[in-house]
Amino acid sequence: MEQANRSFLMDLLHTPSPSSDEVAIQKKWINYVKDFADEIKTDNAGNAIGIINPDAEFKVLLAGHCDEIALVINRIDDEGFLHFDKMGGINPKAAVGMKVTVLGHNAESTGVIGVNAQHHGGLKNDFGLEDLFIDCGYKTKEEAERFVQIGDLAVYKTNPELLMDRYVSGRGLDNRTGAFIVAEVLRRLSDRGSDVGVYAASTVNEETNMGGAYFAAAGIKPTMAIACDVTFATDYPGVNKNKHGDVKLDGGPVLAKGAPINIKINKMLEKTARRRNIRVQYELTPRMTGTDADRMRLTGPGVPISLVSLPLRYMHSPVETSSLKDMDEEIELLVTMLSEMTGEESLNPLDD
């Protein structure tokens, strides 16, 4: 991965993008993409969409959501401690003892998620978010309310790190890596060219309601759509591979197989992977994918979809970890396939 592109990735990973408040990261995404996109669009959901070949009749939507899981303040007590609920899939056990950045209505504040000392009994085995709180150093409710109000958001206060210059680790790789990937696919296609219209969307709200994907697909009316998300790597201690499958970092991008997935799109991806010597892995999505693909599929008259995912360790923790090599291979897979499409492809599984 080139240094300039790596810098863009790290900038995205440094930028807070809690689900429901993705404005800051979307502005950075647009600023990067505008230099090579033929057109930039936004919508009332907050999606950012870069387009190449906008006049083409055959339209391919690539969706990578930019929002991350977060905490949402739901109560401020008399002593100034902040109590919270989840905005997306927060794991209470991963939150214990973490530093957070509270994105207050008046200013950002640093806080810590307090925990009852083990000497005083510690946490119950079945504790939940309601047993945790944020300590920003406020002494009273009135002092806290000068900075924070109900509904303000907080994210873990961590910085992305490179591990052996091979892996990247930090919060919110799910799925700011996807927003990065779709931007990079567009950038490389701007040089190679494409006979189909390519709509790279940095979508919002996937972690909470997938509404961004619905807005994007309903507005674009794509011929086909591919969600670029993350999936569970199972290559670390303690994971039951018999139950959860065998997915490795550095093993290549992951293709989904199941009822929602269009067979023709997957065959195009597999054919391209073989020719480019890109290894692919597989995951099963029998009923639903749990990603933006589900919402895009059910817009308009229906949209054929596929899902290409990046293997990710430690999902929904402050130290999610993925491979730079897998990112590059996913980008190359998509760029090659899209650059070779003619716009005459049939996506009907019953067509020969």
NUFI-589505 format. One line per field, with one value per residue (C-alpha): residue number from 1; chain; x, y, z; residue in three letters. Coordinates in steps of 0.02 Angstrom, whole numbers, plus 50000, padded with zeros to 5 digits. Example, Ala and Ser with C-alpha at 12.3 -4.5 7.8 and 13.67 -1.06 7.14 Angstrom:
residues 2
seq = (1 / 2)
mol = (A / A)
u = (50615 / 50684)
v = (49775 / 49947)
w = (50390 / 50357)
type = (Ala / Ser)
end
This chain:
residues 352
seq = (1 / 2 / 3 / 4 / 5 / 6 / 7 / 8 / 9 / 10 / 11 / 12 / 13 / 14 / 15 / 16 / 17 / 18 / 19 / 20 / 21 / 22 / 23 / 24 / 25 / 26 / 27 / 28 / 29 / 30 / 31 / 32 / 33 / 34 / 35 / 36 / 37 / 38 / 39 / 40 / 41 / 42 / 43 / 44 / 45 / 46 / 47 / 48 / 49 / 50 / 51 / 52 / 53 / 54 / 55 / 56 / 57 / 58 / 59 / 60 / 61 / 62 / 63 / 64 / 65 / 66 / 67 / 68 / 69 / 70 / 71 / 72 / 73 / 74 / 75 / 76 / 77 / 78 / 79 / 80 / 81 / 82 / 83 / 84 / 85 / 86 / 87 / 88 / 89 / 90 / 91 / 92 / 93 / 94 / 95 / 96 / 97 / 98 / 99 / 100 / 101 / 102 / 103 / 104 / 105 / 106 / 107 / 108 / 109 / 110 / 111 / 112 / 113 / 114 / 115 / 116 / 117 / 118 / 119 / 120 / 121 / 122 / 123 / 124 / 125 / 126 / 127 / 128 / 129 / 130 / 131 / 132 / 133 / 134 / 135 / 136 / 137 / 138 / 139 / 140 / 141 / 142 / 143 / 144 / 145 / 146 / 147 / 148 / 149 / 150 / 151 / 152 / 153 / 154 / 155 / 156 / 157 / 158 / 159 / 160 / 161 / 162 / 163 / 164 / 165 / 166 / 167 / 168 / 169 / 170 / 171 / 172 / 173 / 174 / 175 / 176 / 177 / 178 / 179 / 180 / 181 / 182 / 183 / 184 / 185 / 186 / 187 / 188 / 189 / 190 / 191 / 192 / 193 / 194 / 195 / 196 / 197 / 198 / 199 / 200 / 201 / 202 / 203 / 204 / 205 / 206 / 207 / 208 / 209 / 210 / 211 / 212 / 213 / 214 / 215 / 216 / 217 / 218 / 219 / 220 / 221 / 222 / 223 / 224 / 225 / 226 / 227 / 228 / 229 / 230 / 231 / 232 / 233 / 234 / 235 / 236 / 237 / 238 / 239 / 240 / 241 / 242 / 243 / 244 / 245 / 246 / 247 / 248 / 249 / 250 / 251 / 252 / 253 / 254 / 255 / 256 / 257 / 258 / 259 / 260 / 261 / 262 / 263 / 264 / 265 / 266 / 267 / 268 / 269 / 270 / 271 / 272 / 273 / 274 / 275 / 276 / 277 / 278 / 279 / 280 / 281 / 282 / 283 / 284 / 285 / 286 / 287 / 288 / 289 / 290 / 291 / 292 / 293 / 294 / 295 / 296 / 297 / 298 / 299 / 300 / 301 / 302 / 303 / 304 / 305 / 306 / 307 / 308 / 309 / 310 / 311 / 312 / 313 / 314 / 315 / 316 / 317 / 318 / 319 / 320 / 321 / 322 / 323 / 324 / 325 / 326 / 327 / 328 / 329 / 330 / 331 / 332 / 333 / 334 / 335 / 336 / 337 / 338 / 339 / 340 / 341 / 342 / 343 / 344 / 345 / 346 / 347 / 348 / 349 / 350 / 351 / 352)
mol = (A / A / A / A / A / A / A / A / A / A / A / A / A / A / A / A / A / A / A / A / A / A / A / A / A / A / A / A / A / A / A / A / A / A / A / A / A / A / A / A / A / A / A / A / A / A / A / A / A / A / A / A / A / A / A / A / A / A / A / A / A / A / A / A / A / A / A / A / A / A / A / A / A / A / A / A / A / A / A / A / A / A / A / A / A / A / A / A / A / A / A / A / A / A / A / A / A / A / A / A / A / A / A / A / A / A / A / A / A / A / A / A / A / A / A / A / A / A / A / A / A / A / A / A / A / A / A / A / A / A / A / A / A / A / A / A / A / A / A / A / A / A / A / A / A / A / A / A / A / A / A / A / A / A / A / A / A / A / A / A / A / A / A / A / A / A / A / A / A / A / A / A / A / A / A / A / A / A / A / A / A / A / A / A / A / A / A / A / A / A / A / A / A / A / A / A / A / A / A / A / A / A / A / A / A / A / A / A / A / A / A / A / A / A / A / A / A / A / A / A / A / A / A / A / A / A / A / A / A / A / A / A / A / A / A / A / A / A / A / A / A / A / A / A / A / A / A / A / A / A / A / A / A / A / A / A / A / A / A / A / A / A / A / A / A / A / A / A / A / A / A / A / A / A / A / A / A / A / A / A / A / A / A / A / A / A / A / A / A / A / A / A / A / A / A / A / A / A / A / A / A / A / A / A / A / A / A / A / A / A / A / A / A / A / A / A / A / A / A / A / A / A / A / A / A / A / A / A / A / A / A / A / A / A / A / A / A / A / A / A / A / A / A / A / A / A / A / A / A / A / A / A)
u = (50000 / 50071 / 50112 / 49984 / 49845 / 49901 / 49897 / 49716 / 49670 / 49750 / 49664 / 49496 / 49537 / 49586 / 49421 / 49273 / 49123 / 48991 / 48835 / 48714 / 48854 / 48969 / 48987 / 49171 / 49230 / 49120 / 49197 / 49371 / 49312 / 49239 / 49397 / 49500 / 49383 / 49343 / 49513 / 49476 / 49286 / 49187 / 49050 / 49015 / 48842 / 48772 / 48597 / 48484 / 48544 / 48723 / 48797 / 48945 / 48953 / 49093 / 49049 / 49147 / 49061 / 48895 / 48812 / 48827 / 48664 / 48737 / 48770 / 48872 / 48853 / 48997 / 48949 / 49071 / 48995 / 49096 / 49006 / 49076 / 48996 / 48985 / 48913 / 48766 / 48741 / 48571 / 48589 / 48697 / 48691 / 48705 / 48892 / 48929 / 48954 / 48890 / 48784 / 48763 / 48680 / 48750 / 48744 / 48778 / 48852 / 48952 / 49024 / 49015 / 49165 / 49274 / 49222 / 49282 / 49428 / 49436 / 49470 / 49338 / 49317 / 49149 / 49090 / 48995 / 48880 / 48998 / 49169 / 49256 / 49304 / 49414 / 49337 / 49368 / 49244 / 49249 / 49242 / 49211 / 49377 / 49401 / 49438 / 49258 / 49179 / 49217 / 49090 / 48956 / 48986 / 48828 / 48856 / 48789 / 48810 / 48692 / 48826 / 48958 / 48983 / 49101 / 49206 / 49263 / 49315 / 49157 / 49108 / 48923 / 48782 / 48781 / 48966 / 48942 / 48796 / 48905 / 48992 / 48876 / 48692 / 48580 / 48606 / 48788 / 48904 / 49069 / 49198 / 49345 / 49500 / 49623 / 49740 / 49764 / 49927 / 50027 / 50081 / 50243 / 50199 / 50082 / 49921 / 49826 / 49738 / 49619 / 49436 / 49310 / 49400 / 49221 / 49197 / 49301 / 49413 / 49264 / 49244 / 49431 / 49420 / 49278 / 49370 / 49529 / 49433 / 49366 / 49538 / 49619 / 49473 / 49491 / 49657 / 49605 / 49434 / 49268 / 49125 / 49003 / 48953 / 49037 / 48959 / 49072 / 48969 / 49031 / 48868 / 48804 / 48706 / 48749 / 48789 / 48616 / 48486 / 48569 / 48466 / 48611 / 48621 / 48435 / 48448 / 48599 / 48524 / 48351 / 48427 / 48551 / 48441 / 48594 / 48597 / 48696 / 48775 / 48922 / 48939 / 49119 / 49119 / 49215 / 49188 / 49248 / 49425 / 49444 / 49634 / 49669 / 49663 / 49497 / 49389 / 49289 / 49323 / 49203 / 49065 / 49125 / 49223 / 49405 / 49446 / 49624 / 49711 / 49821 / 49707 / 49626 / 49455 / 49302 / 49154 / 48983 / 48877 / 48694 / 48516 / 48538 / 48692 / 48680 / 48770 / 48821 / 48911 / 49005 / 49057 / 49129 / 49225 / 49291 / 49344 / 49437 / 49521 / 49585 / 49658 / 49743 / 49804 / 49708 / 49658 / 49479 / 49397 / 49213 / 49082 / 48902 / 48755 / 48608 / 48465 / 48536 / 48709 / 48691 / 48768 / 48717 / 48689 / 48524 / 48450 / 48518 / 48445 / 48269 / 48261 / 48160 / 48120 / 48259 / 48448 / 48564 / 48696 / 48858 / 48963 / 49153 / 49225 / 49390 / 49442 / 49441 / 49501 / 49419 / 49258 / 49176 / 49321 / 49440 / 49578 / 49500 / 49640 / 49652 / 49782 / 49848 / 49881 / 49699 / 49644 / 49757 / 49697 / 49513 / 49541 / 49633 / 49497 / 49360 / 49457 / 49501 / 49325 / 49244 / 49371 / 49335 / 49145 / 49059 / 48888 / 48809 / 48823 / 48665 / 48639 / 48491 / 48544 / 48432 / 48520 / 48657)
v = (50000 / 50168 / 50293 / 50423 / 50294 / 50227 / 50405 / 50423 / 50259 / 50313 / 50483 / 50398 / 50285 / 50435 / 50524 / 50491 / 50432 / 50370 / 50302 / 50450 / 50580 / 50544 / 50721 / 50746 / 50585 / 50611 / 50781 / 50702 / 50562 / 50686 / 50793 / 50641 / 50572 / 50737 / 50740 / 50587 / 50563 / 50625 / 50679 / 50687 / 50670 / 50675 / 50640 / 50679 / 50526 / 50591 / 50470 / 50527 / 50454 / 50468 / 50423 / 50371 / 50362 / 50433 / 50424 / 50234 / 50137 / 49990 / 50054 / 49967 / 50027 / 49991 / 50025 / 50036 / 50108 / 50239 / 50237 / 50154 / 50087 / 50214 / 50256 / 50375 / 50475 / 50438 / 50510 / 50633 / 50603 / 50731 / 50699 / 50730 / 50549 / 50507 / 50352 / 50280 / 50159 / 50085 / 50156 / 49994 / 49831 / 49883 / 49740 / 49790 / 49681 / 49769 / 49939 / 49913 / 50025 / 50111 / 50294 / 50381 / 50544 / 50620 / 50720 / 50848 / 50981 / 51117 / 51033 / 50866 / 50791 / 50646 / 50521 / 50350 / 50209 / 50178 / 50008 / 49951 / 49898 / 49711 / 49751 / 49817 / 49667 / 49707 / 49687 / 49553 / 49413 / 49462 / 49650 / 49761 / 49938 / 49999 / 49951 / 50062 / 50250 / 50382 / 50491 / 50652 / 50736 / 50839 / 50873 / 50911 / 50886 / 51071 / 51070 / 50918 / 50999 / 51143 / 51018 / 50869 / 50841 / 50689 / 50609 / 50661 / 50523 / 50450 / 50339 / 50242 / 50351 / 50244 / 50277 / 50158 / 50062 / 49964 / 49791 / 49733 / 49848 / 49708 / 49730 / 49884 / 49885 / 50007 / 50048 / 50061 / 49964 / 49901 / 49979 / 50132 / 50008 / 49980 / 50167 / 50170 / 50021 / 50091 / 50257 / 50168 / 50063 / 50224 / 50305 / 50160 / 50145 / 50328 / 50280 / 50115 / 50170 / 50078 / 50045 / 50036 / 50173 / 50149 / 50230 / 50217 / 50259 / 50294 / 50250 / 50298 / 50214 / 50033 / 49992 / 50049 / 50034 / 50020 / 50170 / 50246 / 50096 / 50110 / 50295 / 50264 / 50121 / 50199 / 50358 / 50279 / 50134 / 50024 / 49876 / 49781 / 49819 / 49754 / 49785 / 49802 / 49762 / 49658 / 49482 / 49376 / 49311 / 49149 / 49133 / 49175 / 49074 / 49022 / 49025 / 48870 / 48850 / 48705 / 48825 / 48989 / 48935 / 48956 / 49136 / 49203 / 49370 / 49372 / 49238 / 49357 / 49440 / 49342 / 49307 / 49271 / 49123 / 49108 / 49148 / 49339 / 49329 / 49340 / 49189 / 49279 / 49419 / 49293 / 49196 / 49356 / 49389 / 49211 / 49211 / 49375 / 49310 / 49155 / 49255 / 49379 / 49241 / 49319 / 49194 / 49211 / 49142 / 49107 / 49138 / 49078 / 49199 / 49078 / 49201 / 49377 / 49453 / 49574 / 49711 / 49853 / 49721 / 49672 / 49847 / 49880 / 49716 / 49766 / 49938 / 49979 / 49824 / 49730 / 49740 / 49591 / 49598 / 49522 / 49544 / 49556 / 49565 / 49600 / 49473 / 49558 / 49500 / 49557 / 49625 / 49772 / 49793 / 49942 / 49840 / 49771 / 49707 / 49678 / 49650 / 49782 / 49643 / 49587 / 49767 / 49783 / 49617 / 49662 / 49828 / 49743 / 49611 / 49740 / 49858 / 49718 / 49649 / 49820 / 49877 / 49723 / 49731 / 49785 / 49832 / 49689 / 49563 / 49469 / 49445 / 49327 / 49156 / 49069 / 49146 / 49038)
w = (50000 / 49948 / 50086 / 50027 / 50029 / 50197 / 50265 / 50206 / 50292 / 50455 / 50445 / 50430 / 50577 / 50685 / 50649 / 50765 / 50663 / 50785 / 50703 / 50681 / 50677 / 50529 / 50461 / 50504 / 50422 / 50270 / 50237 / 50240 / 50124 / 50000 / 50005 / 49956 / 49822 / 49735 / 49649 / 49542 / 49540 / 49391 / 49510 / 49697 / 49771 / 49947 / 50012 / 50159 / 50255 / 50253 / 50126 / 50020 / 49845 / 49718 / 49539 / 49384 / 49215 / 49277 / 49105 / 49094 / 49094 / 49193 / 49369 / 49504 / 49684 / 49804 / 49985 / 50131 / 50289 / 50382 / 50550 / 50705 / 50864 / 51005 / 51175 / 51194 / 51355 / 51432 / 51607 / 51704 / 51891 / 52031 / 52054 / 51868 / 51815 / 51641 / 51615 / 51442 / 51324 / 51164 / 50989 / 50896 / 50960 / 51113 / 51216 / 51401 / 51446 / 51317 / 51385 / 51563 / 51608 / 51438 / 51404 / 51298 / 51204 / 51244 / 51094 / 51195 / 51125 / 51187 / 51188 / 51182 / 51350 / 51398 / 51517 / 51590 / 51609 / 51795 / 51875 / 52052 / 52127 / 52153 / 52337 / 52349 / 52264 / 52081 / 51942 / 51940 / 51816 / 51722 / 51722 / 51582 / 51519 / 51656 / 51783 / 51701 / 51697 / 51627 / 51742 / 51656 / 51818 / 51835 / 52016 / 51991 / 51868 / 51832 / 51785 / 51673 / 51583 / 51528 / 51413 / 51391 / 51363 / 51344 / 51174 / 51155 / 51095 / 51152 / 51068 / 51137 / 51152 / 51055 / 50909 / 50762 / 50770 / 50643 / 50701 / 50617 / 50471 / 50420 / 50517 / 50574 / 50743 / 50825 / 50853 / 50713 / 50577 / 50561 / 50442 / 50404 / 50313 / 50196 / 50165 / 50126 / 50009 / 49902 / 49887 / 49831 / 49704 / 49630 / 49627 / 49534 / 49414 / 49371 / 49291 / 49213 / 49153 / 49158 / 49037 / 49182 / 49301 / 49469 / 49622 / 49775 / 49930 / 50105 / 50191 / 50364 / 50504 / 50463 / 50645 / 50701 / 50563 / 50390 / 50335 / 50239 / 50123 / 50088 / 50044 / 49933 / 49835 / 49823 / 49753 / 49632 / 49571 / 49535 / 49417 / 49549 / 49717 / 49819 / 50005 / 50063 / 50248 / 50375 / 50437 / 50583 / 50571 / 50670 / 50671 / 50853 / 51014 / 51087 / 50929 / 50884 / 50697 / 50685 / 50735 / 50660 / 50505 / 50456 / 50404 / 50418 / 50409 / 50252 / 50179 / 50056 / 50042 / 50096 / 49980 / 50054 / 50000 / 50038 / 49986 / 49974 / 49862 / 49673 / 49599 / 49439 / 49533 / 49640 / 49485 / 49409 / 49570 / 49577 / 49394 / 49419 / 49578 / 49487 / 49344 / 49462 / 49580 / 49724 / 49857 / 49918 / 50074 / 50106 / 50237 / 50244 / 50249 / 50234 / 50267 / 50287 / 50277 / 50424 / 50316 / 50201 / 50066 / 50148 / 50132 / 49958 / 49896 / 49943 / 49861 / 49706 / 49603 / 49693 / 49671 / 49641 / 49776 / 49834 / 49990 / 49992 / 50166 / 50252 / 50385 / 50556 / 50726 / 50890 / 50813 / 50905 / 51025 / 51043 / 50958 / 50799 / 50688 / 50501 / 50365 / 50245 / 50119 / 50125 / 50093 / 49942 / 49871 / 49895 / 49807 / 49662 / 49647 / 49631 / 49518 / 49397 / 49388 / 49364 / 49235 / 49130 / 49136 / 48975 / 49041 / 48943 / 49086 / 49135 / 49321 / 49298 / 49368 / 49239 / 49090 / 49014)
type = (Met / Glu / Gln / Ala / Asn / Arg / Ser / Phe / Leu / Met / Asp / Leu / Leu / His / Thr / Pro / Ser / Pro / Ser / Ser / Asp / Glu / Val / Ala / Ile / Gln / Lys / Lys / Trp / Ile / Asn / Tyr / Val / Lys / Asp / Phe / Ala / Asp / Glu / Ile / Lys / Thr / Asp / Asn / Ala / Gly / Asn / Ala / Ile / Gly / Ile / Ile / Asn / Pro / Asp / Ala / Glu / Phe / Lys / Val / Leu / Leu / Ala / Gly / His / Cys / Asp / Glu / Ile / Ala / Leu / Val / Ile / Asn / Arg / Ile / Asp / Asp / Glu / Gly / Phe / Leu / His / Phe / Asp / Lys / Met / Gly / Gly / Ile / Asn / Pro / Lys / Ala / Ala / Val / Gly / Met / Lys / Val / Thr / Val / Leu / Gly / His / Asn / Ala / Glu / Ser / Thr / Gly / Val / Ile / Gly / Val / Asn / Ala / Gln / His / His / Gly / Gly / Leu / Lys / Asn / Asp / Phe / Gly / Leu / Glu / Asp / Leu / Phe / Ile / Asp / Cys / Gly / Tyr / Lys / Thr / Lys / Glu / Glu / Ala / Glu / Arg / Phe / Val / Gln / Ile / Gly / Asp / Leu / Ala / Val / Tyr / Lys / Thr / Asn / Pro / Glu / Leu / Leu / Met / Asp / Arg / Tyr / Val / Ser / Gly / Arg / Gly / Leu / Asp / Asn / Arg / Thr / Gly / Ala / Phe / Ile / Val / Ala / Glu / Val / Leu / Arg / Arg / Leu / Ser / Asp / Arg / Gly / Ser / Asp / Val / Gly / Val / Tyr / Ala / Ala / Ser / Thr / Val / Asn / Glu / Glu / Thr / Asn / Met / Gly / Gly / Ala / Tyr / Phe / Ala / Ala / Ala / Gly / Ile / Lys / Pro / Thr / Met / Ala / Ile / Ala / Cys / Asp / Val / Thr / Phe / Ala / Thr / Asp / Tyr / Pro / Gly / Val / Asn / Lys / Asn / Lys / His / Gly / Asp / Val / Lys / Leu / Asp / Gly / Gly / Pro / Val / Leu / Ala / Lys / Gly / Ala / Pro / Ile / Asn / Ile / Lys / Ile / Asn / Lys / Met / Leu / Glu / Lys / Thr / Ala / Arg / Arg / Arg / Asn / Ile / Arg / Val / Gln / Tyr / Glu / Leu / Thr / Pro / Arg / Met / Thr / Gly / Thr / Asp / Ala / Asp / Arg / Met / Arg / Leu / Thr / Gly / Pro / Gly / Val / Pro / Ile / Ser / Leu / Val / Ser / Leu / Pro / Leu / Arg / Tyr / Met / His / Ser / Pro / Val / Glu / Thr / Ser / Ser / Leu / Lys / Asp / Met / Asp / Glu / Glu / Ile / Glu / Leu / Leu / Val / Thr / Met / Leu / Ser / Glu / Met / Thr / Gly / Glu / Glu / Ser / Leu / Asn / Pro / Leu / Asp / Asp)
end
